[in-house]
Amino acid sequence: MAEAQNIPAGSTTAGSIAVAAESTVATRMSAPPSFDVADFPVPHGREEEWRFTPLERLKGLHDGTARADGGVKVDVSAPEGVTVETVGRDDARLGRAGKPVDRVAAQAYSAFEKAAVVTVPRETVLTDPIRVSIQGQGGVSFGHTVFELGAFAEAVVVIDHTGDGLRAANVEYVLGDGAKLTVVSVQDWDDTAVHCSQHNALVGRDATFKSVIVTFGGDVVRLHPRVNYAGPGGEAELYGLYFTDNGQHQEHRLFVDHETPNCRSNVVYKGALQGQDAHAVWIGDVVIRASATGTDTYELNRNLVLTDGARVDSVPNLEIETGEIVGAGHASATGRFDDEQLFYLMARGIPEKDARRLVVRGFFAELVQQIGLPDLQERLLAKIEEELEESVA
């Protein structure tokens, strides 16, 4: 695959293949973060943070007309030593990793009745993952989940979303000093589902946070991962894989706030698109504040357009308020298959259909390997193969 098309900011490529934008305008929310939905005006689609989102397809999650009338079936499988609790809204552990930054996240926080708190005790090293299955049962539901790791604890969490419905939720990850957490969040919803979620990570001193977000299903999926550091030496790795199909809207909006010295972040998101009106949006915003000396950060978004009629909006932002850093950079690339790669494979006797599969598998291989769970990796590769059947048929 070609590394990139050099697409000027805001330009549209010929044939409506893709749109890519690079902007120096900050994508941080204009309204201050708040737990109160009343502090956020109803969006109309002209706002910076909503300009790519098809608001009418959120079915009222953005304007307060969506009322909780459905539900989800939640199943948590946790190794021995892990505590799983259902708590009320007044539990002091809720909201510590960060406040909602848009109206949908605030609506989710204002509307949930019970929250789940999953705790890994101090110095506990789990050899098996914590698995959370969230299956939509139809209708509208709101949720809140907290994953907390004590100092020097280590864990892997898999959150699997399936089924149907309208779902708005907030997820918190709180890492104690020296803790290590890997989270894999899979969006494999039915084609009619709508899912909006804000993910807040608070990374302790010398702690390591890895997030792998995989998005396949759903009519509209809008995810907002955010990272803050509670002490120096923290590391965050944010990986994402998405496959956007006919008519789907998949939006990933990331924000990494470097305000603590000597922390590191690395962001790599890759997507493939196919079909008419397939729309992927990636917003990557990294801020290095004046106090964050010694920061090392990089963010990358790459998109592979498989068919005509698909659209990509990719906006990497990097704001630097101090020159005393280790490194900082960003990149965005959108393009079709590399004809030379296809020719190389076909010249060696590989049929075109299989050659295209190999190119796409290679494109995603780096991210799939980050998961580290063979059963889940095999499932996701099978899902990619299933999606490819449509584009190469």
C-alpha positions as CSV (number, residue, x, y, z in Angstrom):
1,M,0.0,0.0,0.0
2,A,1.2,3.5,-0.7
3,E,2.1,5.3,2.5
4,A,-0.1,8.4,1.7
5,Q,-1.7,10.6,-0.7
6,N,-0.5,14.2,-0.1
7,I,-4.0,15.7,0.4
8,P,-4.1,19.4,1.3
9,A,-6.0,20.4,4.4
10,G,-9.8,20.3,3.7
11,S,-9.5,19.1,0.2
12,T,-11.6,16.4,-1.5
13,T,-10.1,13.8,-3.7
14,A,-11.5,13.1,-7.2
15,G,-14.3,10.7,-7.6
16,S,-15.6,11.0,-4.0
17,I,-13.1,8.3,-2.9
18,A,-12.1,10.0,0.3
19,V,-11.8,13.2,2.1
20,A,-8.8,13.9,4.4
21,A,-8.3,17.0,6.5
22,E,-5.4,18.2,8.6
23,S,-6.0,21.1,10.8
24,T,-4.2,23.1,13.4
25,V,-7.5,24.0,15.1
26,A,-7.8,22.4,18.5
27,T,-10.5,19.8,18.8
28,R,-10.8,20.1,22.6
29,M,-14.4,20.6,23.6
30,S,-15.5,24.3,23.7
31,A,-17.7,23.7,26.8
32,P,-15.8,22.9,30.0
33,P,-16.0,19.3,31.2
34,S,-19.0,18.7,33.5
35,F,-21.1,15.9,35.0
36,D,-24.2,18.0,34.4
37,V,-25.9,17.6,31.0
38,A,-27.4,21.1,31.4
39,D,-23.9,22.6,31.0
40,F,-23.7,21.5,27.4
41,P,-25.9,23.1,24.7
42,V,-27.8,20.8,22.3
43,P,-25.5,20.3,19.3
44,H,-26.7,21.3,15.8
45,G,-23.8,19.9,13.7
46,R,-22.0,23.1,13.1
47,E,-19.8,22.8,16.2
48,E,-16.2,21.6,15.8
49,E,-16.8,18.5,17.9
50,W,-20.0,17.5,16.1
51,R,-19.4,18.6,12.5
52,F,-18.7,15.1,11.2
53,T,-21.4,13.3,13.2
54,P,-24.8,12.5,11.7
55,L,-26.8,13.8,14.6
56,E,-30.2,12.5,13.3
57,R,-28.9,9.0,13.4
58,L,-28.1,9.3,17.1
59,K,-31.9,9.0,17.7
60,G,-32.1,11.5,20.5
61,L,-28.9,10.6,22.5
62,H,-27.6,14.1,21.8
63,D,-30.7,16.2,22.6
64,G,-32.2,14.4,25.6
65,T,-35.2,12.9,23.8
66,A,-33.8,9.4,24.1
67,R,-35.1,7.9,27.3
68,A,-33.9,4.7,29.0
69,D,-36.4,2.1,27.9
70,G,-34.2,-0.8,27.0
71,G,-31.3,-2.7,28.5
72,V,-28.1,-4.7,28.1
73,K,-27.2,-8.1,29.4
74,V,-23.8,-7.9,31.1
75,D,-21.7,-10.8,32.0
76,V,-18.4,-10.4,33.9
77,S,-15.8,-13.2,34.1
78,A,-13.0,-12.3,36.5
79,P,-10.1,-14.3,37.9
80,E,-9.8,-15.0,41.6
81,G,-8.9,-12.0,43.6
82,V,-10.7,-9.5,41.5
83,T,-13.7,-7.7,43.1
84,V,-16.8,-6.9,41.0
85,E,-19.3,-4.6,42.6
86,T,-22.6,-2.9,41.6
87,V,-22.7,0.5,43.2
88,G,-25.0,3.6,43.3
89,R,-24.4,7.0,41.9
90,D,-23.0,8.3,45.1
91,D,-20.0,6.0,45.2
92,A,-16.9,8.1,45.6
93,R,-14.9,6.0,43.1
94,L,-17.1,7.3,40.2
95,G,-15.8,10.1,38.1
96,R,-12.2,10.2,39.3
97,A,-10.6,9.6,35.9
98,G,-12.4,12.5,34.2
99,K,-15.6,14.4,33.6
100,P,-17.8,14.1,30.5
101,V,-16.7,16.5,27.7
102,D,-19.7,16.4,25.4
103,R,-23.5,16.3,25.8
104,V,-23.9,12.6,25.1
105,A,-21.3,11.6,27.7
106,A,-22.9,14.0,30.2
107,Q,-26.4,12.5,29.4
108,A,-25.0,9.0,30.0
109,Y,-23.6,10.1,33.4
110,S,-26.8,11.8,34.4
111,A,-29.0,8.9,33.4
112,F,-27.4,5.7,34.7
113,E,-28.9,4.1,37.8
114,K,-26.2,1.6,38.8
115,A,-22.5,1.5,38.0
116,A,-20.0,-1.4,37.9
117,V,-16.7,-1.2,39.7
118,V,-14.1,-3.8,38.9
119,T,-11.0,-3.7,41.3
120,V,-7.7,-5.5,41.0
121,P,-5.9,-5.3,44.3
122,R,-2.4,-3.9,44.9
123,E,0.4,-6.0,43.5
124,T,-2.0,-8.6,42.0
125,V,-0.7,-9.9,38.7
126,L,-3.5,-11.6,36.8
127,T,-2.6,-14.5,34.4
128,D,-6.0,-14.7,32.9
129,P,-8.0,-11.7,31.4
130,I,-11.1,-10.1,32.9
131,R,-13.8,-10.5,30.3
132,V,-16.9,-8.3,30.1
133,S,-19.7,-9.1,27.7
134,I,-22.2,-6.4,27.0
135,Q,-25.1,-7.5,24.8
136,G,-27.7,-5.0,23.7
137,Q,-31.3,-6.1,24.2
138,G,-32.8,-3.3,22.2
139,G,-34.1,0.2,23.2
140,V,-32.1,2.9,24.9
141,S,-29.6,2.2,27.8
142,F,-27.0,4.2,29.7
143,G,-24.0,2.8,31.6
144,H,-21.0,3.5,33.7
145,T,-18.1,1.2,34.5
146,V,-14.9,1.7,36.5
147,F,-11.8,-0.5,36.3
148,E,-9.3,0.2,39.1
149,L,-5.9,-1.3,39.5
150,G,-3.9,-0.9,42.7
151,A,-0.3,0.0,42.7
152,F,1.9,-2.5,40.8
153,A,-1.1,-4.6,39.8
154,E,-1.2,-6.0,36.2
155,A,-4.3,-7.0,34.2
156,V,-5.8,-7.5,30.8
157,V,-9.5,-6.5,30.3
158,V,-11.6,-7.5,27.2
159,I,-14.9,-5.7,26.7
160,D,-17.1,-7.2,24.0
161,H,-20.1,-5.3,22.7
162,T,-22.7,-7.2,20.7
163,G,-26.5,-7.0,20.1
164,D,-28.8,-4.1,19.2
165,G,-30.0,-0.9,20.8
166,L,-28.9,2.7,21.5
167,R,-26.1,2.7,24.1
168,A,-24.4,5.7,25.7
169,A,-21.8,5.1,28.4
170,N,-18.7,6.2,30.3
171,V,-15.8,3.9,31.1
172,E,-13.1,4.8,33.5
173,Y,-9.6,3.2,33.9
174,V,-7.7,4.2,37.1
175,L,-4.2,3.0,37.3
176,G,-2.2,3.1,40.5
177,D,1.6,3.8,40.6
178,G,3.5,1.2,38.6
179,A,0.3,-0.6,37.5
180,K,0.0,-2.2,34.0
181,L,-3.4,-2.4,32.2
182,T,-4.2,-3.6,28.7
183,V,-7.8,-3.0,27.6
184,V,-9.3,-4.5,24.4
185,S,-12.7,-3.0,23.5
186,V,-14.6,-4.7,20.7
187,Q,-17.6,-3.1,18.9
188,D,-19.3,-5.9,17.1
189,W,-22.8,-4.6,17.2
190,D,-25.7,-5.4,15.0
191,D,-26.0,-3.2,11.9
192,T,-28.8,-1.0,13.4
193,A,-27.1,-0.3,16.8
194,V,-25.9,3.1,17.9
195,H,-23.0,3.3,20.5
196,C,-21.5,6.5,22.0
197,S,-18.9,6.1,24.7
198,Q,-16.2,8.2,26.5
199,H,-13.2,6.4,27.9
200,N,-11.2,8.1,30.6
201,A,-7.8,6.8,31.7
202,L,-5.9,8.2,34.6
203,V,-2.4,6.8,34.5
204,G,-0.4,6.8,37.7
205,R,3.3,7.4,38.3
206,D,5.4,4.9,36.2
207,A,2.2,3.1,35.2
208,T,1.5,1.7,31.7
209,F,-1.8,1.8,29.9
210,K,-2.5,0.1,26.6
211,S,-5.9,0.5,24.8
212,V,-6.8,-1.5,21.7
213,I,-10.2,-0.4,20.2
214,V,-11.7,-2.6,17.5
215,T,-14.8,-1.4,15.7
216,F,-16.7,-3.4,13.1
217,G,-20.5,-3.3,13.7
218,G,-23.1,-0.7,14.4
219,D,-24.9,1.9,12.3
220,V,-23.2,4.7,14.2
221,V,-20.3,4.3,16.6
222,R,-18.7,7.4,18.3
223,L,-15.9,6.7,20.8
224,H,-13.9,9.2,22.7
225,P,-10.8,7.8,24.4
226,R,-9.0,10.3,26.7
227,V,-5.8,10.0,28.7
228,N,-4.5,12.0,31.7
229,Y,-1.4,11.4,33.8
230,A,-1.4,11.4,37.6
231,G,2.3,11.3,38.0
232,P,5.6,11.3,36.0
233,G,6.8,8.3,34.1
234,G,3.4,7.2,32.9
235,E,3.1,5.6,29.5
236,A,0.0,5.3,27.2
237,E,-0.3,3.3,24.0
238,L,-3.6,3.8,22.1
239,Y,-4.2,1.4,19.2
240,G,-7.3,1.2,17.0
241,L,-8.6,-1.0,14.2
242,Y,-11.8,-0.2,12.3
243,F,-13.5,-1.7,9.2
244,T,-16.2,0.7,7.9
245,D,-18.9,-0.8,5.6
246,N,-21.8,0.4,3.5
247,G,-23.6,3.3,5.2
248,Q,-21.7,2.9,8.5
249,H,-20.4,5.9,10.5
250,Q,-17.5,5.1,12.7
251,E,-15.9,8.0,14.7
252,H,-12.9,7.8,17.0
253,R,-12.0,11.1,18.8
254,L,-8.8,10.8,20.9
255,F,-7.4,13.3,23.4
256,V,-4.1,12.9,25.3
257,D,-3.3,15.5,27.8
258,H,0.3,15.8,28.7
259,E,0.5,18.1,31.8
260,T,2.9,15.9,33.8
261,P,6.7,15.7,33.2
262,N,8.5,12.8,31.6
263,C,5.4,10.9,30.3
264,R,5.0,9.1,27.0
265,S,2.2,8.4,24.5
266,N,1.9,6.6,21.2
267,V,-1.2,6.5,19.1
268,V,-1.7,4.2,16.0
269,Y,-5.1,3.8,14.4
270,K,-5.8,2.1,11.1
271,G,-9.0,1.7,9.2
272,A,-10.3,0.1,6.0
273,L,-13.4,1.3,4.2
274,Q,-15.7,-0.1,1.6
275,G,-19.1,0.5,0.1
276,Q,-21.3,3.5,-0.6
277,D,-21.5,6.1,2.1
278,A,-19.1,4.3,4.4
279,H,-17.7,7.1,6.6
280,A,-14.8,7.0,9.1
281,V,-13.7,9.9,11.2
282,W,-10.5,10.0,13.2
283,I,-9.6,13.0,15.4
284,G,-6.3,12.8,17.3
285,D,-5.6,15.7,19.7
286,V,-2.4,15.7,21.8
287,V,-1.6,18.6,24.1
288,I,1.8,19.1,25.7
289,R,1.4,21.7,28.4
290,A,4.2,24.0,29.6
291,S,4.6,21.8,32.7
292,A,5.1,18.6,30.7
293,T,8.9,18.8,30.1
294,G,10.4,15.5,28.9
295,T,7.3,14.4,27.0
296,D,7.7,11.9,24.2
297,T,4.6,11.5,21.9
298,Y,3.6,10.4,18.4
299,E,0.2,9.8,16.7
300,L,-0.5,8.1,13.4
301,N,-3.7,7.4,11.5
302,R,-3.7,5.4,8.2
303,N,-6.8,4.5,6.1
304,L,-7.1,2.1,3.3
305,V,-10.0,2.8,0.9
306,L,-11.2,-0.4,-0.8
307,T,-14.0,0.9,-3.0
308,D,-15.5,4.0,-4.4
309,G,-18.1,5.9,-2.4
310,A,-16.3,5.8,0.9
311,R,-15.2,8.9,2.9
312,V,-12.5,9.5,5.5
313,D,-12.0,12.5,7.7
314,S,-8.7,12.4,9.5
315,V,-7.6,15.3,11.7
316,P,-4.4,15.0,13.7
317,N,-3.7,17.9,16.1
318,L,-0.6,18.6,18.1
319,E,-0.3,21.5,20.5
320,I,3.0,22.2,22.2
321,E,3.5,24.7,24.9
322,T,7.1,23.9,25.8
323,G,10.2,23.1,23.8
324,E,11.8,21.0,26.5
325,I,10.5,17.6,25.2
326,V,12.0,14.4,23.9
327,G,9.9,14.3,20.8
328,A,6.5,15.0,19.2
329,G,5.0,14.2,15.9
330,H,1.9,13.2,14.0
331,A,0.9,11.8,10.6
332,S,-2.2,11.0,8.6
333,A,-2.4,8.9,5.4
334,T,-5.3,7.9,3.2
335,G,-5.0,5.9,0.0
336,R,-6.1,2.9,-2.1
337,F,-4.4,-0.4,-2.7
338,D,-0.8,-0.1,-4.0
339,D,-1.0,-1.5,-7.5
340,E,2.6,-2.4,-7.4
341,Q,2.1,-4.6,-4.4
342,L,-0.8,-6.3,-6.1
343,F,1.2,-6.8,-9.3
344,Y,4.1,-8.3,-7.2
345,L,1.9,-10.9,-5.6
346,M,-0.1,-11.7,-8.8
347,A,3.2,-12.1,-10.7
348,R,4.0,-14.9,-8.3
349,G,0.9,-16.8,-9.1
350,I,-1.4,-15.5,-6.4
351,P,-4.9,-14.7,-7.6
352,E,-6.0,-11.1,-7.3
353,K,-8.7,-11.9,-4.8
354,D,-6.2,-13.6,-2.5
355,A,-3.6,-10.9,-3.1
356,R,-6.0,-8.2,-1.9
357,R,-6.7,-10.3,1.3
358,L,-3.0,-10.5,2.0
359,V,-2.5,-6.8,1.6
360,V,-5.3,-6.0,4.0
361,R,-4.2,-8.6,6.5
362,G,-0.7,-7.2,6.4
363,F,-2.1,-3.7,6.9
364,F,-3.9,-4.7,10.1
365,A,-1.3,-7.3,11.4
366,E,0.6,-4.9,13.6
367,L,-2.5,-3.9,15.5
368,V,-4.0,-7.4,15.9
369,Q,-0.7,-8.6,17.4
370,Q,-1.0,-5.9,20.1
371,I,-4.0,-7.8,21.6
372,G,-1.9,-10.7,22.8
373,L,-4.9,-13.1,23.2
374,P,-4.8,-15.8,20.5
375,D,-8.5,-16.6,20.7
376,L,-9.5,-13.0,20.2
377,Q,-6.9,-12.4,17.5
378,E,-8.2,-15.3,15.5
379,R,-11.8,-14.1,15.9
380,L,-10.9,-10.6,14.7
381,L,-8.9,-11.9,11.7
382,A,-11.9,-14.1,10.8
383,K,-14.1,-11.0,11.0
384,I,-11.8,-9.1,8.7
385,E,-11.9,-12.0,6.2
386,E,-15.7,-11.9,6.4
387,E,-15.7,-8.2,5.6
388,L,-13.3,-8.6,2.8
389,E,-15.6,-11.1,1.1
390,E,-17.8,-8.2,0.1
391,S,-15.1,-6.0,-1.3
392,V,-13.4,-8.7,-3.4
393,A,-16.4,-10.6,-4.5
